[in-house]
Amino acid sequence: MMVIRPVCHADLAGLMRLAKKTGGGLTSLPQDEKTLAERIERSVETWQGERCRAQQGYVFVLEDTENGVIAGISAIEVAVGLEEPWYNYRVGSLVHASRQLDIYNPLATLSLSNDHTGATELCSLFLDPDYRIRKNGQLLSKSRFLFMACFPEAFSPQVVAEMRGVLDDAGNSPFWDSVGSHFFSMDFSRADFLSGTGHKAFIAELMPKHPLYIHYLSAEAQAVIGKVHEQTAPARALLEAEGFRYQNYVDIFDGGPTLECELPAIRAVNQSRVMSAVTGTPGEQHPLCLVAGMDYHHFRAMLLPVDPQAETLLIPPACAARLQIAAGDPVRVVSLNPQGARL
């Protein structure tokens, strides 16, 4: 049985195992035990109400209850950029024109931006390759939306998600090689590690404050702006099906796109509804739905077949136990996919 739950201190070894499988480029899941331990502690303290808004971050894990394996991680940063600047590049243009010469040239540019300061960020999504089956990826990602639907007051109206950019087989970034390497004098993996372990002051100190002309970049770098790593393509499609859109913001390290959506406009948020749990056996012919308990401190989520026309949720006793709910408790439910989507 696959269940989403809040991270706990005992998950550190499982997260380290996951971090070693990322292949780099996932700055929020570094191969650094101290950083991951601190992140777990911050998440625990967030749930306990011991962190100010600027420091709050929720971390969830996907657990295989049959063997206790931590099969995936996903997270929500409540409000980015309130303590340390949150940078990305805005893809825009500057026009060079001469009426006398009848020349009009709009040139694409990259401008350093803090436009998403205060936004809620979806981050740290990673699923063990051995578990990329049976809709586990959708459960891992979309369960966060049910949590946000249950407790919208905890989050910002704007939600963003940075997608991992294109890397080659050796873990190098064409975008970094053409942009960041000239200002930071270090390789991509080093900059990626420093950012992921919280050492971000160097970004503000070394990044250019003026716009960069995209035409001056290598052809390889230009080609990957706003594109995602091949392993991240399913995650991008999933978010876009929920209403997220690329609005011309990209990561300063690898050029991957930032997707964004208003919280009330996220499909799984605005289409979710509250049902009352009843112990029983649901019909297998019913569509798979995301189902979550509504206890803030003991949030759990899983996939179950649900009758979309019913007023109550039939749930097997074993599943109810895993969700830590009893008969009569409220649960939040939403269809796994938008109508007609093939994910």
FITOR-643452 format. One record per atom (N, C-alpha, C): residue number from 0; z, y, x; residue in one letter. Coordinates in steps of 0.2 Angstrom, whole numbers, m for minus. Layout:
   resi      c3      c2      c1   resn
    NUM       Z       Y       X      A
...
// end
This chain:
   resi      c3      c2      c1   resn
      0       0      m6       4      M
      0       0       0       0      M
      0       0       6       4      M
      1      m4      11       3      M
      1      m5      17       7      M
      1      m2      23       3      M
      2       3      26       6      V
      2       7      31       3      V
      2       7      37       8      V
      3       7      43       5      I
      3       8      50       8      I
      3      15      52       7      I
      4      18      54      13      R
      4      25      56      13      R
      4      26      62      18      R
      5      32      65      18      P
      5      33      70      23      P
      5      35      67      29      P
      6      33      70      35      V
      6      34      67      41      V
      6      42      67      43      V
      7      44      62      47      C
      7      51      62      49      C
      7      52      61      56      C
      8      57      62      59      H
      8      58      61      66      H
      8      56      54      69      H
      9      57      49      65      A
      9      55      42      67      A
      9      48      41      68      A
     10      44      46      66      D
     10      36      45      66      D
     10      33      48      73      D
     11      38      50      77      L
     11      35      53      84      L
     11      30      48      87      L
     12      33      42      88      A
     12      29      37      92      A
     12      22      36      88      A
     13      22      35      82      G
     13      16      34      78      G
     13      11      40      78      G
     14      14      46      79      L
     14       9      52      80      L
     14       6      52      87      L
     15      10      50      92      M
     15       8      50      98      M
     15       2      45      99      M
     16       3      39      95      R
     16      m3      34      95      R
     16      m9      37      92      R
     17      m8      41      87      L
     17     m14      44      83      L
     17     m17      49      88      L
     18     m13      54      91      A
     18     m16      59      96      A
     18     m20      56     101      A
     19     m19      50     104      K
     19     m23      47     109      K
     19     m29      45     106      K
     20     m30      45     100      K
     20     m37      42      97      K
     20     m41      48      95      K
     21     m39      54      95      T
     21     m43      60      93      T
     21     m49      61      97      T
     22     m49      60     103      G
     22     m55      61     108      G
     22     m55      69     110      G
     23     m50      73     108      G
     23     m50      80     110      G
     23     m53      84     105      G
     24     m51      91     105      G
     24     m54      95     101      G
     24     m50      96      94      G
     25     m44      93      94      L
     25     m40      94      88      L
     25     m34      97      91      L
     26     m34     103      91      T
     26     m28     107      95      T
     26     m22     106      91      T
     27     m21     105      85      S
     27     m15     104      81      S
     27     m12      97      82      S
     28     m15      93      85      L
     28     m13      86      87      L
     28     m14      84      94      L
     29     m10      88      98      P
     29     m11      87     106      P
     29      m8      80     108      P
     30     m10      78     114      Q
     30      m7      72     117      Q
     30      m1      74     121      Q
     31       4      77     117      D
     31      10      80     121      D
     31      16      78     117      D
     32      21      74     119      E
     32      26      72     115      E
     32      31      77     113      E
     33      32      82     118      K
     33      37      88     117      K
     33      34      92     111      K
     34      28      94     111      T
     34      25      98     106      T
     34      25      94      99      T
     35      23      88      99      L
     35      24      84      93      L
     35      31      84      90      L
     36      36      83      94      A
     36      43      82      92      A
     36      45      89      89      A
     37      43      94      92      E
     37      44     101      90      E
     37      41     102      83      E
     38      35     100      82      R
     38      31     101      76      R
     38      35      97      70      R
     39      37      91      72      I
     39      41      87      67      I
     39      47      90      65      I
     40      51      93      70      E
     40      57      97      68      E
     40      55     103      64      E
     41      50     106      65      R
     41      48     112      61      R
     41      47     110      54      R
     42      43     105      53      S
     42      41     103      47      S
     42      48     101      43      S
     43      52      97      46      V
     43      58      95      43      V
     43      62     101      41      V
     44      63     106      45      E
     44      67     112      44      E
     44      63     116      38      E
     45      57     116      38      T
     45      53     119      33      T
     45      55     117      26      T
     46      55     110      25      W
     46      57     107      19      W
     46      64     108      17      W
     47      68     109      22      Q
     47      76     111      21      Q
     47      77     118      20      Q
     48      72     122      20      G
     48      73     129      19      G
     48      76     133      25      G
     49      75     131      31      E
     49      78     134      37      E
     49      74     138      41      E
     50      67     139      39      R
     50      62     143      42      R
     50      60     148      38      R
     51      59     154      42      C
     51      56     160      38      C
     51      48     158      37      C
     52      45     162      33      R
     52      38     161      30      R
     52      34     160      36      R
     53      34     165      41      A
     53      30     165      47      A
     53      30     159      51      A
     54      36     155      50      Q
     54      36     149      55      Q
     54      36     142      51      Q
     55      34     143      44      Q
     55      34     137      40      Q
     55      28     133      41      Q
     56      29     126      41      G
     56      23     122      41      G
     56      25     115      39      G
     57      21     112      34      Y
     57      22     105      31      Y
     57      18     100      35      Y
     58      21      95      37      V
     58      17      89      40      V
     58      18      83      36      V
     59      12      80      34      F
     59      12      74      30      F
     59       9      68      34      F
     60      12      62      33      V
     60       9      56      36      V
     60       6      51      31      V
     61       1      47      32      L
     61      m1      42      28      L
     61       2      35      31      L
     62       6      32      27      E
     62       9      26      30      E
     62       7      20      26      E
     63       5      15      30      D
     63       4       8      28      D
     63      10       5      26      D
     64      13       4      20      T
     64      19       2      19      T
     64      20      m6      20      T
     65      14      m9      21      E
     65      15     m16      23      E
     65      17     m18      30      E
     66      16     m13      35      N
     66      18     m14      42      N
     66      21      m8      45      N
     67      22      m3      41      G
     67      25       3      44      G
     67      21       8      48      G
     68      14       6      49      V
     68      10      10      53      V
     68       8      17      50      V
     69       9      22      55      I
     69       7      28      53      I
     69      m1      29      54      I
     70      m5      29      49      A
     70     m12      28      49      A
     70     m15      35      49      A
     71     m12      40      47      G
     71     m15      47      47      G
     71     m10      53      47      G
     72     m13      58      48      I
     72      m8      65      48      I
     72     m13      70      45      I
     73      m9      74      41      S
     73     m12      80      38      S
     73      m7      85      38      S
     74      m8      92      37      A
     74      m3      97      37      A
     74      m5     103      34      A
     75      m1     108      33      I
     75      m2     114      30      I
     75       2     119      33      I
     76      m1     124      36      E
     76       3     130      39      E
     76       3     135      33      E
     77       9     137      32      V
     77      10     142      26      V
     77       7     149      27      V
     78       8     152      32      A
     78       5     158      33      A
     78       3     160      41      A
     79      m3     159      43      V
     79      m5     160      50      V
     79      m5     167      52      V
     80      m4     168      58      G
     80      m5     174      62      G
     80       1     179      61      G
     81       6     177      58      L
     81      12     182      56      L
     81      16     183      62      L
     82      17     178      67      E
     82      21     179      73      E
     82      16     180      79      E
     83      11     175      79      E
     83       6     176      85      E
     83      m1     177      82      E
     84      m5     181      84      P
     84     m12     183      82      P
     84     m16     176      81      P
     85     m19     176      75      W
     85     m23     170      73      W
     85     m31     172      74      W
     86     m34     170      79      Y
     86     m41     172      81      Y
     86     m46     168      78      Y
     87     m52     171      76      N
     87     m58     167      76      N
     87     m64     172      77      N
     88     m70     170      77      Y
     88     m75     175      78      Y
     88     m79     176      71      Y
     89     m80     182      69      R
     89     m84     183      63      R
     89     m91     184      65      R
     90     m96     180      62      V
     90    m103     180      64      V
     90    m106     186      60      V
     91    m108     191      63      G
     91    m111     197      59      G
     91    m118     199      63      G
     92    m119     205      62      S
     92    m125     208      65      S
     92    m125     215      67      S
     93    m128     217      72      L
     93    m129     224      74      L
     93    m137     226      74      L
     94    m138     231      71      V
     94    m145     233      70      V
     94    m147     238      75      V
     95    m153     236      79      H
     95    m156     241      84      H
     95    m162     243      81      H
     96    m163     250      80      A
     96    m169     252      76      A
     96    m171     259      79      A
     97    m178     260      79      S
     97    m181     266      81      S
     97    m186     268      76      S
     98    m186     273      72      R
     98    m191     275      67      R
     98    m197     277      71      R
     99    m196     281      77      Q
     99    m202     283      81      Q
     99    m206     277      83      Q
    100    m203     272      85      L
    100    m207     266      88      L
    100    m208     261      82      L
    101    m206     262      76      D
    101    m206     257      71      D
    101    m204     251      73      D
    102    m198     251      76      I
    102    m194     244      78      I
    102    m188     244      74      I
    103    m187     238      71      Y
    103    m180     236      67      Y
    103    m178     229      69      Y
    104    m173     229      73      N
    104    m171     222      76      N
    104    m163     221      74      N
    105    m162     217      69      P
    105    m155     215      68      P
    105    m153     209      72      P
    106    m148     210      76      L
    106    m146     205      81      L
    106    m139     202      79      L
    107    m139     195      79      A
    107    m133     192      77      A
    107    m128     193      82      A
    108    m121     193      80      T
    108    m116     195      85      T
    108    m110     190      83      T
    109    m105     190      88      L
    109     m99     187      87      L
    109     m94     192      88      L
    110     m89     193      83      S
    110     m84     198      84      S
    110     m77     195      83      S
    111     m73     196      88      L
    111     m66     194      88      L
    111     m62     196      81      L
    112     m59     192      78      S
    112     m57     194      71      S
    112     m50     191      70      S
    113     m45     195      66      N
    113     m39     192      64      N
    113     m39     193      56      N
    114     m45     192      53      D
    114     m46     193      46      D
    114     m42     188      41      D
    115     m40     183      44      H
    115     m37     178      40      H
    115     m29     178      41      H
    116     m26     183      44      T
    116     m19     184      45      T
    116     m16     183      38      T
    117     m11     179      38      G
    117      m7     178      32      G
    117      m9     172      27      G
    118     m15     170      29      A
    118     m18     164      24      A
    118     m15     158      26      A
    119     m15     153      21      T
    119     m12     147      22      T
    119     m18     142      25      T
    120     m16     138      30      E
    120     m21     134      33      E
    120     m20     127      32      E
    121     m25     124      30      L
    121     m25     116      31      L
    121     m27     114      38      L
    122     m23     110      40      C
    122     m25     108      48      C
    122     m22     101      49      C
    123     m24      99      55      S
    123     m21      92      58      S
    123     m23      86      54      S
    124     m29      87      51      L
    124     m32      81      48      L
    124     m34      76      52      L
    125     m31      70      53      F
    125     m34      64      57      F
    125     m32      58      54      F
    126     m37      53      53      L
    126     m36      47      51      L
    126     m38      42      56      L
    127     m33      37      57      D
    127     m35      32      62      D
    127     m41      28      60      D
    128     m46      27      65      P
    128     m52      24      64      P
    128     m52      17      60      P
    129     m46      14      62      D
    129     m45       7      59      D
    129     m44       7      51      D
    130     m42      13      49      Y
    130     m40      14      42      Y
    130     m45      18      38      Y
    131     m51      19      41      R
    131     m56      23      37      R
    131     m60      19      32      R
    132     m56      17      27      I
    132     m59      12      22      I
    132     m55      14      16      I
    133     m58      12      10      R
    133     m54      12       4      R
    133     m51      19       2      R
    134     m55      24       3      K
    134     m54      31       1      K
    134     m47      34       4      K
    135     m45      31      10      N
    135     m39      33      13      N
    135     m40      40      16      N
    136     m46      42      18      G
    136     m47      49      20      G
    136     m47      54      15      G
    137     m49      52       9      Q
    137     m48      57       3      Q
    137     m41      58       1      Q
    138     m37      52       1      L
    138     m30      52       0      L
    138     m26      57       5      L
    139     m28      56      11      L
    139     m25      60      16      L
    139     m26      67      16      L
    140     m32      69      14      S
    140     m34      76      14      S
    140     m32      79       7      S
    141     m33      76       2      K
    141     m33      79      m5      K
    141     m26      79      m8      K
    142     m21      75      m5      S
    142     m14      75      m7      S
    142     m11      81      m6      S
    143     m13      85      m1      R
    143     m11      92       0      R
    143     m12      96      m5      R
    144     m17      96      m9      F
    144     m19     100     m15      F
    144     m14      99     m20      F
    145     m12      92     m21      L
    145      m7      91     m27      L
    145       0      94     m25      L
    146       2      94     m18      F
    146       8      97     m16      F
    146       7     105     m18      F
    147       2     108     m16      M
    147       1     115     m17      M
    147       1     116     m25      M
    148      m2     112     m29      A
    148      m2     113     m36      A
    148       5     113     m39      A
    149       9     108     m36      C
    149      16     108     m38      C
    149      20     114     m36      C
    150      19     116     m30      F
    150      23     122     m28      F
    150      19     128     m25      F
    151      15     131     m30      P
    151      10     136     m27      P
    151      14     142     m25      P
    152      20     143     m27      E
    152      24     149     m24      E
    152      25     149     m17      E
    153      25     143     m14      A
    153      26     142      m7      A
    153      20     144      m2      A
    154      14     146      m5      F
    154       8     147      m1      F
    154       5     153      m3      F
    155       0     155       1      S
    155      m3     161       1      S
    155      m9     160      m4      S
    156     m12     165      m7      P
    156     m18     164     m12      P
    156     m24     162      m8      P
    157     m25     164      m2      Q
    157     m31     162       2      Q
    157     m29     156       6      Q
    158     m33     151       6      V
    158     m33     145      10      V
    158     m39     144      14      V
    159     m37     142      20      V
    159     m43     141      25      V
    159     m42     135      29      V
    160     m47     132      32      A
    160     m47     126      36      A
    160     m52     127      41      A
    161     m50     126      48      E
    161     m54     126      53      E
    161     m57     119      55      E
    162     m63     119      55      M
    162     m67     112      56      M
    162     m68     111      64      M
    163     m67     105      66      R
    163     m68     104      73      R
    163     m76     105      75      R
    164     m77     108      80      G
    164     m84     110      82      G
    164     m88     104      86      G
    165     m94     105      88      V
    165     m98     100      91      V
    165     m95      99      98      V
    166     m94      93     100      L
    166     m93      91     107      L
    166     m98      86     109      L
    167     m99      85     116      D
    167    m104      80     118      D
    167    m100      74     119      D
    168    m103      69     122      D
    168    m100      62     123      D
    168     m94      62     128      D
    169     m94      67     132      A
    169     m89      68     138      A
    169     m84      73     135      A
    170     m84      75     129      G
    170     m79      80     127      G
    170     m80      87     128      G
    171     m86      89     131      N
    171     m87      96     132      N
    171     m90      99     126      N
    172     m89     106     126      S
    172     m91     110     121      S
    172     m97     114     123      S
    173    m103     114     120      P
    173    m108     118     122      P
    173    m107     126     121      P
    174    m103     127     115      F
    174    m101     134     114      F
    174     m96     136     119      F
    175     m91     132     121      W
    175     m86     135     126      W
    175     m90     136     133      W
    176     m94     132     134      D
    176     m98     132     141      D
    176    m102     139     141      D
    177    m104     141     135      S
    177    m108     147     135      S
    177    m104     154     134      S
    178     m98     153     131      V
    178     m94     159     129      V
    178     m88     159     133      V
    179     m83     155     131      G
    179     m76     155     133      G
    179     m75     154     140      G
    180     m79     149     143      S
    180     m78     148     150      S
    180     m79     154     155      S
    181     m83     159     153      H
    181     m84     165     157      H
    181     m78     169     157      H
    182     m74     169     152      F
    182     m68     173     151      F
    182     m62     170     153      F
    183     m61     163     153      F
    183     m55     160     154      F
    183     m55     156     160      F
    184     m60     155     164      S
    184     m60     152     170      S
    184     m57     145     170      S
    185     m58     141     165      M
    185     m55     134     164      M
    185     m59     130     160      M
    186     m59     124     160      D
    186     m63     120     156      D
    186     m60     119     149      D
    187     m65     117     145      F
    187     m63     117     138      F
    187     m57     113     136      F
    188     m56     107     139      S
    188     m50     103     138      S
    188     m44     106     140      S
    189     m44     110     145      R
    189     m38     114     147      R
    189     m36     119     142      R
    190     m41     123     140      A
    190     m40     128     135      A
    190     m37     125     129      A
    191     m41     120     127      D
    191     m39     116     120      D
    191     m32     114     121      D
    192     m30     111     126      F
    192     m23     109     127      F
    192     m18     114     127      F
    193     m19     120     130      L
    193     m14     125     130      L
    193     m14     128     123      L
    194     m19     129     120      S
    194     m19     132     113      S
    194     m15     127     108      S
    195     m16     120     109      G
    195     m13     116     105      G
    195      m5     115     106      G
    196      m3     117     112      T
    196       4     116     114      T
    196       8     123     113      T
    197       4     128     110      G
    197       8     134     108      G
    197       7     139     113      G
    198       4     138     119      H
    198       3     143     124      H
    198      m4     148     122      H
    199      m3     152     118      K
    199      m9     156     115      K
    199      m9     163     118      K
    200      m5     165     122      A
    200      m5     172     124      A
    200     m11     174     128      A
    201     m13     169     131      F
    201     m19     170     136      F
    201     m25     171     132      F
    202     m26     170     125      I
    202     m31     171     121      I
    202     m32     179     120      I
    203     m27     182     118      A
    203     m27     189     118      A
    203     m28     193     124      A
    204     m25     190     130      E
    204     m26     193     136      E
    204     m33     193     139      E
    205     m37     187     137      L
    205     m43     186     141      L
    205     m49     187     137      L
    206     m48     186     130      M
    206     m54     187     126      M
    206     m57     194     126      M
    207     m64     194     125      P
    207     m67     201     125      P
    207     m66     204     118      P
    208     m65     210     119      K
    208     m63     214     112      K
    208     m70     217     109      K
    209     m75     217     113      H
    209     m82     219     110      H
    209     m86     214     107      H
    210     m91     215     103      P
    210     m95     210     100      P
    210     m99     207     106      P
    211    m101     200     105      L
    211    m105     197     109      L
    211    m112     195     106      L
    212    m117     197     109      Y
    212    m124     195     106      Y
    212    m125     188     107      Y
    213    m126     185     101      I
    213    m128     177     101      I
    213    m134     176     104      I
    214    m139     180     105      H
    214    m145     179     108      H
    214    m144     178     116      H
    215    m139     180     118      Y
    215    m137     179     125      Y
    215    m134     172     127      Y
    216    m132     169     122      L
    216    m129     162     123      L
    216    m135     157     124      L
    217    m133     151     127      S
    217    m138     146     128      S
    217    m140     143     122      S
    218    m146     140     122      A
    218    m149     138     116      A
    218    m144     132     113      A
    219    m141     128     117      E
    219    m137     123     115      E
    219    m131     126     111      E
    220    m128     132     114      A
    220    m122     135     110      A
    220    m124     138     104      A
    221    m130     141     104      Q
    221    m133     144      97      Q
    221    m133     139      92      Q
    222    m136     133      94      A
    222    m137     128      89      A
    222    m131     125      86      A
    223    m125     126      89      V
    223    m119     123      86      V
    223    m114     127      83      V
    224    m116     134      82      I
    224    m112     139      79      I
    224    m112     137      71      I
    225    m106     136      69      G
    225    m105     134      62      G
    225    m106     127      60      G
    226    m107     123      65      K
    226    m108     116      64      K
    226    m102     112      66      K
    227    m101     106      63      V
    227     m95     102      64      V
    227     m97      96      69      V
    228     m91      93      72      H
    228     m92      87      75      H
    228     m94      81      70      H
    229     m98      77      73      E
    229    m100      71      68      E
    229     m95      68      65      E
    230     m89      67      68      Q
    230     m83      64      65      Q
    230     m80      68      59      Q
    231     m81      75      60      T
    231     m78      79      55      T
    231     m83      81      49      T
    232     m89      78      49      A
    232     m94      80      44      A
    232     m91      77      37      A
    233     m88      71      36      P
    233     m85      69      30      P
    233     m80      74      27      P
    234     m75      76      32      A
    234     m70      81      30      A
    234     m73      87      27      A
    235     m78      90      31      R
    235     m81      96      28      R
    235     m84      95      21      R
    236     m88      89      20      A
    236     m91      88      14      A
    236     m85      87       8      A
    237     m80      84      10      L
    237     m74      84       5      L
    237     m72      90       3      L
    238     m71      95       8      L
    238     m68     102       6      L
    238     m73     106       2      L
    239     m79     105       4      E
    239     m84     109       0      E
    239     m85     106      m7      E
    240     m84     100      m8      A
    240     m84      97     m15      A
    240     m78     100     m19      A
    241     m73     102     m15      E
    241     m67     105     m19      E
    241     m67     113     m20      E
    242     m73     116     m17      G
    242     m74     123     m18      G
    242     m73     127     m12      G
    243     m72     124      m6      F
    243     m72     128       0      F
    243     m79     130       2      F
    244     m79     136       6      R
    244     m86     138       8      R
    244     m85     141      15      R
    245     m91     140      19      Y
    245     m91     144      25      Y
    245     m93     151      24      Y
    246     m89     156      27      Q
    246     m90     163      26      Q
    246     m91     166      32      Q
    247     m95     163      37      N
    247     m97     166      43      N
    247     m91     167      48      N
    248     m86     163      48      Y
    248     m81     163      53      Y
    248     m81     157      57      Y
    249     m80     157      64      V
    249     m80     151      68      V
    249     m75     151      73      V
    250     m73     145      75      D
    250     m68     144      80      D
    250     m70     148      87      D
    251     m65     151      90      I
    251     m67     154      97      I
    251     m68     149     102      I
    252     m65     143     102      F
    252     m66     138     107      F
    252     m73     134     106      F
    253     m74     131     100      D
    253     m79     126     100      D
    253     m85     129      95      D
    254     m84     134      91      G
    254     m89     137      87      G
    254     m89     133      80      G
    255     m84     129      79      G
    255     m84     125      72      G
    255     m82     130      67      G
    256     m85     129      61      P
    256     m84     133      55      P
    256     m77     134      52      P
    257     m75     139      50      T
    257     m69     140      46      T
    257     m71     140      38      T
    258     m68     136      34      L
    258     m70     135      27      L
    258     m64     139      23      L
    259     m66     142      18      E
    259     m60     145      14      E
    259     m61     145       7      E
    260     m56     146       3      C
    260     m56     145      m4      C
    260     m49     149      m7      C
    261     m50     152     m13      E
    261     m44     154     m16      E
    261     m40     148     m19      E
    262     m33     148     m18      L
    262     m29     143     m20      L
    262     m30     141     m27      L
    263     m30     145     m32      P
    263     m31     143     m39      P
    263     m38     140     m40      P
    264     m43     142     m36      A
    264     m50     139     m37      A
    264     m51     133     m34      A
    265     m47     130     m30      I
    265     m47     123     m28      I
    265     m48     118     m33      I
    266     m53     114     m34      R
    266     m54     109     m39      R
    266     m48     105     m41      R
    267     m45     102     m35      A
    267     m39      97     m37      A
    267     m33     101     m39      A
    268     m33     108     m38      V
    268     m27     112     m40      V
    268     m28     113     m47      V
    269     m34     116     m49      N
    269     m35     119     m56      N
    269     m36     114     m61      N
    270     m38     108     m59      Q
    270     m40     102     m63      Q
    270     m34      97     m64      Q
    271     m29      98     m60      S
    271     m23      93     m60      S
    271     m19      95     m66      S
    272     m16      89     m69      R
    272     m11      90     m75      R
    272      m5      86     m74      R
    273       0      88     m78      V
    273       6      84     m77      V
    273       7      79     m83      V
    274       9      73     m81      M
    274       9      67     m86      M
    274      16      64     m85      M
    275      18      60     m90      S
    275      25      57     m89      S
    275      24      50     m87      S
    276      28      47     m83      A
    276      27      41     m80      A
    276      30      35     m85      A
    277      26      30     m85      V
    277      28      24     m89      V
    277      27      18     m85      V
    278      32      14     m85      T
    278      31       7     m81      T
    278      26       3     m85      T
    279      21       0     m81      G
    279      16      m4     m84      G
    279      10      m5     m79      G
    280       5      m9     m82      T
    280       0     m11     m78      T
    280      m7      m7     m80      T
    281      m9      m2     m76      P
    281     m15       2     m78      P
    281     m21      m3     m78      P
    282     m26      m1     m82      G
    282     m33      m5     m82      G
    282     m37      m3     m76      G
    283     m39      m8     m73      E
    283     m43      m8     m67      E
    283     m50      m4     m68      E
    284     m52      m4     m74      Q
    284     m58       0     m75      Q
    284     m57       7     m75      Q
    285     m51      10     m75      H
    285     m50      17     m75      H
    285     m52      20     m68      H
    286     m54      26     m68      P
    286     m56      29     m62      P
    286     m50      31     m57      P
    287     m51      30     m51      L
    287     m45      32     m46      L
    287     m43      39     m46      L
    288     m37      40     m46      C
    288     m34      47     m47      C
    288     m29      48     m41      C
    289     m28      54     m39      L
    289     m22      56     m35      L
    289     m16      56     m39      L
    290     m11      53     m38      V
    290      m5      53     m41      V
    290       1      55     m37      V
    291       5      60     m39      A
    291      11      63     m35      A
    291      17      64     m39      A
    292      22      62     m36      G
    292      29      64     m39      G
    292      30      71     m38      G
    293      34      74     m42      M
    293      35      82     m41      M
    293      42      84     m39      M
    294      45      79     m35      D
    294      51      81     m31      D
    294      49      84     m25      D
    295      51      90     m24      Y
    295      49      94     m18      Y
    295      52      91     m11      Y
    296      58      88     m11      H
    296      61      86      m5      H
    296      58      78      m4      H
    297      56      75      m9      H
    297      54      68      m8      H
    297      47      67     m11      H
    298      42      72      m9      F
    298      35      71     m11      F
    298      32      65      m9      F
    299      29      62     m13      R
    299      25      56     m12      R
    299      18      56     m16      R
    300      13      53     m13      A
    300       7      53     m16      A
    300       3      46     m15      A
    301      m1      44     m19      M
    301      m5      38     m18      M
    301     m11      38     m23      M
    302     m15      33     m22      L
    302     m21      32     m27      L
    302     m20      27     m32      L
    303     m21      29     m38      L
    303     m20      24     m44      L
    303     m25      25     m49      L
    304     m27      19     m52      P
    304     m32      20     m58      P
    304     m28      23     m64      P
    305     m31      28     m67      V
    305     m28      32     m72      V
    305     m33      33     m78      V
    306     m30      32     m84      D
    306     m34      33     m90      D
    306     m34      40     m91      D
    307     m40      44     m90      P
    307     m41      51     m91      P
    307     m39      54     m98      P
    308     m39      49    m103      Q
    308     m38      52    m110      Q
    308     m30      51    m112      Q
    309     m27      47    m108      A
    309     m20      46    m110      A
    309     m15      52    m108      A
    310     m10      52    m112      E
    310      m4      57    m111      E
    310       1      55    m106      E
    311       1      48    m105      T
    311       6      45    m101      T
    311       3      41     m95      T
    312       6      41     m90      L
    312       4      37     m84      L
    312       7      30     m83      L
    313       3      25     m84      L
    313       5      18     m83      L
    313       5      17     m76      L
    314      11      15     m73      I
    314      12      14     m66      I
    314      16       7     m65      I
    315      13       3     m60      P
    315      17      m3     m59      P
    315      23      m1     m55      P
    316      28      m5     m57      P
    316      35      m4     m54      P
    316      35      m3     m46      P
    317      31      m7     m43      A
    317      31      m7     m35      A
    317      28       0     m33      A
    318      23       3     m37      C
    318      21       9     m35      C
    318      26      15     m37      C
    319      29      14     m43      A
    319      34      19     m45      A
    319      39      19     m39      A
    320      41      14     m37      A
    320      47      14     m31      A
    320      44      17     m25      A
    321      38      16     m23      R
    321      35      20     m17      R
    321      35      27     m18      R
    322      33      29     m25      L
    322      33      36     m26      L
    322      40      39     m28      L
    323      45      35     m28      Q
    323      52      37     m29      Q
    323      52      41     m36      Q
    324      49      38     m41      I
    324      49      40     m48      I
    324      52      35     m52      I
    325      55      37     m58      A
    325      57      32     m63      A
    325      53      34     m70      A
    326      54      29     m74      A
    326      51      30     m81      A
    326      53      37     m84      A
    327      48      40     m86      G
    327      50      47     m89      G
    327      49      53     m85      G
    328      49      51     m78      D
    328      48      57     m73      D
    328      41      60     m74      D
    329      41      67     m73      P
    329      34      70     m73      P
    329      30      68     m66      P
    330      24      67     m67      V
    330      20      66     m61      V
    330      13      71     m62      V
    331      11      73     m56      R
    331       5      77     m56      R
    331      m1      72     m54      R
    332      m7      73     m58      V
    332     m12      69     m58      V
    332     m19      73     m58      V
    333     m24      70     m54      V
    333     m30      73     m54      V
    333     m35      68     m52      V
    334     m41      68     m54      S
    334     m46      64     m52      S
    334     m48      64     m45      S
    335     m49      59     m42      L
    335     m50      59     m34      L
    335     m56      63     m33      L
    336     m62      63     m36      N
    336     m68      67     m35      N
    336     m70      71     m41      N
    337     m73      77     m39      P
    337     m76      80     m44      P
    337     m81      76     m48      P
    338     m82      78     m54      Q
    338     m87      74     m58      Q
    338     m94      74     m55      Q
    339     m97      68     m54      G
    339    m103      67     m51      G
    339    m104      67     m44      G
    340     m98      68     m40      A
    340     m98      69     m33      A
    340     m98      62     m30      A
    341    m101      61     m25      R
    341    m101      54     m21      R
    341     m98      55     m14      R
    342     m92      54     m14      L
    342     m88      54      m7      L
    342     m85      48      m5      L
// end
